Amino acid sequence: MPVRTVGLAAALLAAALPLGAQQRIPRSQRGSVMQMIGPTQVTVTYSRPVARGRTIFGDVVRWDRMWNPGADSATMIVTTGPLLVEGQRLEAGEYSVWAIPGEREWTLVLSRAAHVWHTTYPGEAQDALRLTLTPKRAEHMETMTFHFPLADGPRAVLAFHWERTMVELKLELPNPP
């Protein structure tokens, strides 16, 4: 059978299959956000779980336990240059993002083990940064998101927002021009 005929037959077969049989749509969609901070590019890549009427913090995500804010592969942050993160130096590189949510404070961890699954924390020996942050009460956000509510030359704020919780992280160039 000529190649053209095989290709046409495959296309017709795929078109005849129900939509769900052609591709599986994951419940948590992949997302990313990128921001330039001066000459440094910061990118966060993650899966975006949905609240779906559930109480997230304190229930789905238990208090005071290590958690990766996302689903599937671990949420990653990539920076092309060094940054000060909440005043602590972070070298250029790829890092997985972890958190220990608490009712009054969160511990945020950036781990050198970047390409890992979201359920197994790589351990403190891999920590590049460990920060204590204060969560804020916010408007309801159905789908988990990371965004940059502020980007101003050599500095920016990276926000994590899901359900009624927001945690912000101050980023800036170590030696602004």
Secondary structure, 3 states (H helix, E strand, C coil): CCHHHHHHHHHHHHHHCCHHHHCCCCCCEEEEEEEEECCEEEEEEEEECECCCCCCECCCECCCCCECCCCCECCEEEECCCEEECCEEECCEEEEEEEECCCCCEEEEEECCCCCECCCCCCHHHEEEEEEECCEEEEEEEEEEEEEEEEECCEEEEEEEEEEEEEEEEEECCCCC
